[in-house]
Amino acid sequence: MPPSAAALRHAAAQKEAAAKKQTVKVQDVGVRQRGLKYLEGKYESKMHPGSALKDRTTEYPTFDLSQLTQGKVLGTGGFGTVKEVTGIQVGGGGGGGVKPFVN
């Protein structure tokens, strides 16, 4: 028994929606790449014009939230909540433990 007209329309609509979704993903990648290139140029040209200091922000250590021991809330705002960090778990779990901050 051949598929009904409704089933054929549904299949065609799904195929069309999938094609549109794929097109949007490709466009999004292009937009993201152009945006990153724009920001890179803007950052280099506006943030440190003529500076003798090199941007070393990529050399700073980074931590996952799961590695941090959080303390009290220091403040809240439109972009989020800032909490005190009271310790950082370092190492790969091989006895490194949590290292407390000492001021």
C-alpha positions as CSV (number, residue, x, y, z in Angstrom):
1,M,0.0,0.0,0.0
2,P,1.5,3.4,-1.0
3,P,1.9,6.1,1.6
4,S,-1.0,8.5,2.1
5,A,-0.8,12.1,0.8
6,A,-0.7,13.3,4.4
7,A,2.3,11.1,5.1
8,L,4.1,12.3,2.0
9,R,3.5,16.0,3.0
10,H,4.7,15.3,6.5
11,A,7.9,13.6,5.2
12,A,8.5,16.5,2.8
13,A,8.0,19.1,5.6
14,Q,10.4,17.2,7.8
15,K,13.0,17.1,5.0
16,E,12.6,20.8,4.4
17,A,12.9,21.7,8.1
18,A,16.0,19.6,8.4
19,A,17.5,21.4,5.4
20,K,16.7,24.8,6.9
21,K,18.2,23.8,10.2
22,Q,21.4,22.6,8.5
23,T,21.6,26.0,6.6
24,V,21.2,27.9,9.8
25,K,24.0,26.0,11.4
26,V,26.3,26.7,8.5
27,Q,25.4,30.4,8.6
28,D,25.8,30.5,12.4
29,V,29.4,29.2,12.1
30,G,30.2,31.9,9.6
31,V,28.7,34.6,11.8
32,R,30.6,33.3,14.8
33,Q,33.9,33.2,12.9
34,R,33.4,36.8,11.6
35,G,32.5,37.9,15.1
36,L,35.6,36.4,16.6
37,K,37.8,37.9,13.9
38,Y,36.1,41.3,14.5
39,L,36.7,41.1,18.2
40,E,40.3,40.0,17.8
41,G,41.1,43.0,15.6
42,K,39.2,45.3,17.9
43,Y,41.0,44.0,21.0
44,E,44.4,44.2,19.4
45,S,43.9,47.7,18.0
46,K,42.0,49.4,20.8
47,M,42.9,47.8,24.1
48,H,46.7,47.9,23.9
49,P,47.7,50.4,21.1
50,G,51.5,50.9,21.2
51,S,51.9,49.0,24.5
52,A,55.2,47.3,25.2
53,L,53.4,44.8,27.4
54,K,52.3,41.6,25.8
55,D,48.8,40.3,26.5
56,R,49.3,37.2,28.7
57,T,45.8,36.5,29.7
58,T,45.9,33.1,28.0
59,E,48.7,32.1,30.4
60,Y,46.7,32.5,33.6
61,P,45.5,29.3,35.3
62,T,41.9,28.3,34.8
63,F,39.7,26.1,37.0
64,D,36.5,24.3,36.7
65,L,33.7,25.2,39.1
66,S,33.9,21.7,40.5
67,Q,37.5,22.4,41.6
68,L,36.5,25.5,43.7
69,T,35.3,25.6,47.3
70,Q,32.8,28.5,47.4
71,G,32.2,30.7,50.4
72,K,29.8,33.5,51.0
73,V,28.1,35.6,48.3
74,L,30.0,38.8,47.8
75,G,27.6,40.5,45.4
76,T,24.9,40.1,42.8
77,G,24.2,42.0,39.7
78,G,22.7,41.9,36.2
79,F,25.4,39.5,34.9
80,G,25.5,37.0,37.8
81,T,26.5,36.3,41.4
82,V,30.0,36.7,42.8
83,K,31.0,34.3,45.5
84,E,34.1,34.1,47.7
85,V,36.5,31.3,46.7
86,T,37.8,29.7,49.9
87,G,39.8,26.8,48.4
88,I,40.9,25.2,45.1
89,Q,41.3,21.5,44.5
90,V,44.6,20.9,42.7
91,G,46.1,17.9,41.1
92,G,44.4,14.9,39.6
93,G,42.9,13.5,42.8
94,G,46.2,11.8,43.7
95,G,46.3,13.2,47.2
96,G,46.5,16.8,46.1
97,G,43.4,17.7,48.2
98,V,41.9,21.1,48.7
99,K,44.4,23.9,49.2
100,P,42.8,26.8,51.2
101,F,43.4,30.4,50.3
102,V,45.6,32.2,52.7
103,N,45.7,36.0,52.8
